[in-house]
Amino acid sequence: MQLPNGWDYNEVGVIAMDTMKWEKLTEVQGRLEAELIESFLEANGVDVELIQESVGHSAFPVMVDGLGRVQIFVPIEKEPDARELLKEFREGSVKEE
């Protein structure tokens, strides 16, 4: 699995960052939902990193024992804004400007 810049596996094989500049916003089941949230957050000025454990990407992804879960990370300083945007996204109450 290719990891974003600044990310690596720590001594026990857990994905970790060299400096804690990112905060886990949420975890979703499936890449499609993760990418929709990623697009929405990025359109609203929040950088996003997606991390997914999988046996490979295919047209029929495996979703067994958490393999289909995708973790969504945002910069720590943007986390409060991202949490509010995520709430709006899930409630369908997106504000139009």
N, C-alpha and C positions, 0 to 999 in steps of 0.2 A: 504494500500500500504506500503510495506516495504521500508524504506529509507536507503541509505548508511550511514556509520559511520560519525558523525559530522553534519548530516542534521536533521532538525526537522521542524515542522510547527510553524510559528510565530503567534503573537496574532490575526492576521486577517485570519489565515488559509492558508497562502502562504508558500510554501516550502522555507526554508531558512537554511543557514549554520551558525554554531556558530562563525566561523571565516571565512572570505572571502579568501579562498585558491584556489577556483575553479572559472573558468570563463565559461559562456555559449558560446560554440563555434558556435552552430547552432541548428536548430529545423527541424525535418523531419517528414513526414507523414508515419507512419508505423514502426513497430518494426524490420522488415526485413532489411530495408535500414539502420536503426540505428545500428543494429548489424554488418552489413557489414562495416560501417564506423568505428565502435568500433574496430573490428578485424584489419582493416588496420592501424589505429592509434597505437594500442597496438603493432603490429608487427614492428612499426617504433619507439618504445620506449616512447610512450605517453600514460599515464594512462587515463582512460575514466570512467565516471559515466553516466549512462542513467537514466533519470527520465521520467516516463510516467503516466499520469492520464488515468485510464481506469475503465471499469465496470467489469473487469476480463480478464484473458488471456484464449483464446479459439482458436480453429482452424479457426474460423471466427470472428476476432476481430471487435468490434464496432468502427467506425470512424465517429462519428457524433459530431458536435459542438466542434471539437478539441480533442475529447477523444482519437483519434488515434495518436496524435502528441507525438513525443518523443524528449525531450531536451537532447542535448549532451554537457556534461561539461568536461573540461580538467583543469589540474593545471594551475594557473595563469602564472607561469614561463615558461610553455610549450606552451602557447596559440599562440605565433607567429609561432612557428614550426608547431603546429597543423593546423593553418589556411592555411599555405603553403601546407601541406600534403593534407588537404581537397580539396584545389584547384586542386592539381595534381590528386586526386582520381576522382573528378567530371569531369575533362577534359580528363581523360584516359591517362594522360601523366606521368605515374609512372616511375621513374628512376630505372633501374635495376643495381645492383652492382655486 
